[in-house]
Amino acid sequence: MKRKLIFVLILVVIGIIGYKKLAPNKSLLEICFPTIVEKTEITLLDAYFIGMKKAKEFDSNPELVFMNSVNDGEVSGRDGKRGNWQGYISLTDSNKSLVFAIEKGKLINYRVGDVSYEKTIKPSSIKIDSSLIVKSAIKEFNLKSGPKSDSFSNGFHFRLLRDAENIFISVEGLIDGKQAEIFYNPETGEYMGRVQSN
């Protein structure tokens, strides 16, 4: 029995070494469990940087107009991460815009249009990530995730947006079983208010 076990272990090691030669840049974990290491859920800031990287291919000074997480059929977001995101970026130097969509943590689509916006969110205003605000909302307001049965807002959802005067990062979920969205300052993390359904 011991000989069989040793033989099997030797075969596994030989297989891994052989695979490492074929894929020298992959870690042992990636080789043995590739689906575990694949990054399919990302934070709001991760999604922001993916969108901005694409926008910089078309304009040297892009600025975000808004961005939000999109339902992916999973009750996710407790760690500030979702698989699907979408956003709108103003290409300020060319007076155009870029709309982008992310699925499973990867940019899957983008489109450049002719409309540009003056009210944008400058990169210096975005310092707080979704992973921080969701922790704060859970602790301070006992925010719960939306149920899987809700096809529009299951799990926690996030937005980065602005009005005429303020810039907000928000997390949406349930408080006492009612839909609620809690707003924070994306530069300081300061609580800015909330809205809740009746």
Secondary structure as GFF3:
##gff-version 3
##sequence-region A 1 198
A	DSSP	alpha_helix	2	22	.	.	.	ID=ss1
A	DSSP	alpha_helix	28	32	.	.	.	ID=ss2
A	DSSP	alpha_helix	34	37	.	.	.	ID=ss3
A	DSSP	alpha_helix	44	55	.	.	.	ID=ss4
A	DSSP	beta_strand	62	70	.	.	.	ID=ss5
A	DSSP	beta_strand	84	91	.	.	.	ID=ss6
A	DSSP	beta_strand	96	103	.	.	.	ID=ss7
A	DSSP	beta_strand	106	113	.	.	.	ID=ss8
A	DSSP	three_ten_helix	123	125	.	.	.	ID=ss9
A	DSSP	alpha_helix	130	141	.	.	.	ID=ss10
A	DSSP	beta_strand	157	162	.	.	.	ID=ss11
A	DSSP	beta_strand	167	175	.	.	.	ID=ss12
A	DSSP	beta_strand	178	184	.	.	.	ID=ss13
A	DSSP	beta_strand	191	196	.	.	.	ID=ss14
###
